[in-house]
């Protein structure tokens, strides 16, 4: 009797787990699940591009400051294009 009860409980637990995994897979591959994954990837790429843009902006600022120091240009002078 105890053996049957054990196998019944084990089967119920395995069945519940299988149903849970199946529902999760269906949710993942539904159009909404795919859209959520794509949205997450796009957000990650946007954050990486924003960070890259900030790094480039900082590097350009440091390089410009170095050039202004090297050629003794007043840092308060506004940048203008030369007349043609």
C-alpha positions in Angstrom: 0.0 0.0 0.0 2.8 2.4 0.9 4.6 1.6 -2.4 1.5 2.4 -4.5 1.0 5.7 -2.6 4.6 6.6 -3.2 4.3 5.9 -7.0 1.0 7.8 -7.1 2.6 10.9 -5.4 5.7 10.7 -7.6 3.6 10.4 -10.8 1.5 13.4 -9.7 4.6 15.5 -9.0 6.2 14.6 -12.3 2.9 15.3 -14.1 2.6 18.7 -12.5 6.2 19.5 -13.3 5.7 18.5 -17.0 2.6 20.6 -17.2 4.4 23.6 -15.7 7.3 23.2 -18.2 4.9 22.8 -21.1 3.0 26.0 -20.1 6.2 27.9 -19.8 7.4 26.8 -23.2 4.0 27.7 -24.8 4.2 31.2 -23.2 7.8 31.6 -24.3 7.0 30.8 -28.0 3.8 32.8 -28.1 3.9 36.1 -30.1 3.8 38.0 -26.8 6.7 36.0 -25.4 8.8 36.5 -28.5 8.0 40.2 -28.5 9.1 40.4 -24.8 12.4 38.7 -25.7 13.1 41.0 -28.7 12.2 44.1 -26.6 14.7 43.0 -24.0 17.4 42.5 -26.5 16.7 45.9 -28.1 16.8 47.6 -24.8 20.2 45.9 -24.1 21.6 47.1 -27.4 20.3 50.6 -26.9 22.0 50.7 -23.5 25.2 49.5 -25.0 25.1 52.0 -27.8 24.3 54.8 -25.3 27.3 53.8 -23.2 29.5 53.7 -26.3 28.3 57.1 -27.3 29.2 58.5 -23.9 32.6 56.9 -24.0 33.3 58.4 -27.5 32.0 61.8 -26.3 34.3 61.7 -23.3 37.3 60.7 -25.5 36.7 63.4 -28.0 36.4 66.0 -25.1 39.8 64.8 -23.7 41.4 64.9 -27.1 40.1 68.3 -27.8 41.3 69.6 -24.5 44.7 68.1 -25.2 44.8 69.8 -28.6 43.7 73.2 -27.1 46.4 72.8 -24.4 49.1 71.8 -26.9 48.3 74.7 -29.3 47.5 77.2 -26.4 44.0 78.0 -27.5 41.9 79.8 -25.0 39.3 77.2 -23.8 36.6 79.9 -23.4 36.8 80.8 -27.1 33.7 79.6 -28.9 34.4 77.2 -31.8 33.6 78.7 -35.2 34.3 77.7 -38.7 36.7 79.8 -40.7 35.3 82.3 -43.2 35.6 81.3 -46.9 
